[in-house]
Amino acid sequence: MHELGYATEIVATLEEYMKENNLKKIHSITLTVGEATGVLPHYMYECWPAAIEDTSLKDTTLNINYIKVVGRCRECDELFEVSTNFGRCPKCRSEEYDMTNGYEFEITEIKAE
């Protein structure tokens, strides 16, 4: 479960962000996580309390926007969700596609004072 490692790194990043910006408290953060990263939101939510325990973020809420992998068919240019369509273009049934997203892993929102 590499989610705990990610959560620990996020905490370190946020603590540094608090120092640099003279913040008293971070109320919540939002992560955008792509399906292709292999990070599973339910594990991230489970790890979060352990990662923030005994830190300045102990009351910080975690929110996750999960982004499905979208592919662009090389044959017909159709955009489609890869996992939902088992890696096949729903229009022409080709298995040849380029991923347009799904590798995201970033803090996209911080609510703080």
N, C-alpha and C positions, 0 to 999 in steps of 0.2 A: 504494500500500500504506500505509494509514493506521495499521496495526498498530504500526509503529515509533514513531509519534507517541504512541500510547497507552502503549506500553511505557516510553518516556522519561518520560511524566507519572507513571506508576506508580512508577518508580524515585525520582523527586523526592518524591512523596508518602511513600514508605516511608522515605527518608532523613530526612525531617522527623519522621516517626513515631518513628524510632529516637532522634533527639535529644530529643524531648519525653518519651520514656519511659525514657531512659537505658539503652538496649539496646546490647549488644556486637555482636550478630550476629542476622541473620534467616536461618534455615535454609531455610524454604520459605514460599511464599504460595499461596493458592488464589483464583482468580478465578471468579466466576460470570458467564458471558457468554451473552446471549440471541441467538438466531438473527437477530432483527430488527435488531440493531445493525449487522450487516454485517461484524463482526469475525470473521475466520476463524481458528480455533484453530491450524491448522498454520502459518499465517503468524506468529501471535503467538509460537509456540514457536521459529520460525526467527529472529525478531527479538530474542528475549530475551537471548541471549548478547552481542549488540552493545550492547544497552541497559545491561547491567550491567557490561560491561567497564570497568575503571578506576574502579569505584565501590566503596563499602563493601558492596555487595550481590553482588560478583563470584562468590560461591559459592551464591547463593540459587537454589533450585529453584522452577520455575513449574509449577503444576497448574491445569488449567482444567476447570470443570464447564460443559458446553455445554447450554443449555436451548432446546429446540425451541419454535417459536411454537404456542401452543394457542389455538384459537378457540372461541367459544360461538355456536352457530347461533341466529340471530334467529327462525327459524321453529319449531324443535322443541327448542331449549335443549340440544342435544347438545354435549359437549365433544369436540374432535378436533384432531389435529396437522394444521396447515394445509398445510405443504409435502408431507407424506406423502399427503395426500388432494387435492392440486392445487387447494386453496382451495374445495373442495366438501364439504359435510356428508355423511359416509358413511351417515347414516341417512335423510335426506330429499332429498339432492342439492342443497340450496340453496347459493348462493354468497354469501349474506348472513350475515355473522358479525362478532362483536366479538372483538378479541384480548384474551386474559386474561393473557398473559405473553409474553416474548420480547424485551423491551427492557432486560433486566437487564445491567448492567455494573458489577460491584462487587468489591472485595476482601472475600472472605467468611471467610478464615482466614489468620492469620499465626502461624508457629511461630518463636519467637525465644528468645534468652537475654539 
